[in-house]
Structures are given as structure tokens and as C-alpha cells.
Amino acid sequence: MKHKFYYIALDLVVPGLGQLSAKRYVRGALQAVLAIGATLWFAWELMMPFINFYNDGDILADKLPEIKFISALMPMLLFSAVLTWSIIDIMFGFDKTNCKKKYGENQ
């Protein structure tokens, strides 16, 4: 049985990866999908003003596109919430005795 901090380190790479490694597939998949979705949403919010700017055809204009930071804040908050949920789930919801009984692993 691996230590709790191993799963937390995996969660820091991608939220939900620690749960997937600990054989908590539904929670891990949900957290990973939400984290990847928040990352893609954040990239979309940052890139769309530039895509619209270059599609308008006036790339030599003096005015640069404006990024709405309030719109970019929402996916960052979602990602932070999923990451926090993932780490708290490992810290407080991970019981070694239940894992040993359920999967028959040695410590």
C-alpha cells in the first residue's frame, strides 16, 4: 500500500490521478474531466480574443485585443476547487484499513 502523499503528488500533476491510482475510478474520472475541462476553458478564454482579432483582417491596427480577466477567472476558480477537492478527498477520505480489507493489499 502506497502512502497518502504519493497519491497527493499524483493529484498535483492532474487532479483525480491519485484517486484513479487508488482505485477510486468514479471520483478520479470526474475530477480529471473537470480539471481538464477547466484548463481547456481557460485556454479558450485567453485565445478567443486573439483569434477574433486576427479573423477580422485588421492585424496592423494599433489596438490590441482585450482579454476579459473576469471571464478567465471562472475556469481558474473551477480548477482550484477541483484540485482542493481532490487533495482533501485523499487526505481525509482515504482509509488504509478499508483499502487493505477491500483489495487485500499488504502495508
N, C-alpha and C positions, 0 to 999 in steps of 0.2 A: 504494500500500500504506500503510495506516494504521500508526501507531506502536503499540507494545505497550501503552503507558499509556492509549491510547484504549480498548482492549479491557478493561483493568483497571477503568477508570472505569465502563464498562458493567456489568462484573461486580459492582461495588459497588452498583449500582441493583438488579439482580436477578442472583444468581449463575447463570451459564450464558448470560446475554445476550451477553457478549463472545465466547463460543465460537460462538454462533449467528451473530453478526455476522462472525466469521472463517470461516464456512462449515464449522464442525465440528458438524454438526447432531445427531449421536447424543449426544456428550458434553454439548453445550449443553442439549438437551432433558432429558436425565437430571438434570443439575444444577438446571435450572429447576424441574422437577417435584418434586425432593427439597426444594428451598428453599421452594417454595410449600406443599408438604405439611407441612413443619416449622412454617411460620408458621400454617397453619390448625390444626395440632395444639396449638400454644402458645395460640392464642386459645380453643380448645376447653377446655383445661385451666384457663384463667383464668375462663371464663364458666360452666362447668357447675356449680360450687358455688352461684352466684347463681341460675341457672335452677332448680336443685333447691330452693333456699331459697324462691323465690317460688312454685313449684308446690306446696309443702307447705301453703300457705294461711295460715301464721302470720307475716305480714310485720311485725307490730308487736312481735315478740319482741325481747328485749334482746340476744340473742346473734346476732352476725353470722356469715355462713358463713365457713368456714375454707378458705383456698386452700392446697393442698399444693404447696409450692415445690419439693419434690423431684420431683414429677411434672411441674412446669413447667420444670424444669432440663433434662430429657431433650430436648425439642424445641429448646431453645436450644443445646444442645451439638451436635445434628444440624445445625442451621442454620450454626453456627460451623465445623463440619467441612466442610460443602459449600462455604461461602464460601472457606475456606482452600484446599481442593482446587481450586476454580475459579481462584483467583489464582495458585497455584503452577503449575497447568496452563498458564496464559498465559505466566507468566514463564520457565519452563524448557522447556516443550513446544512453544513457538511458534517455528518456524524460518522466517525470512524467505525463505531461498533455496528451500526446498521449496514455499512458497506461491507464489513467483514462477514456478517451473517448472510447478507444478500448474495454476495459474489464469491464467498468462500476464500477470500484472499488472506494471506499471512501478512503480519505487520512488518 
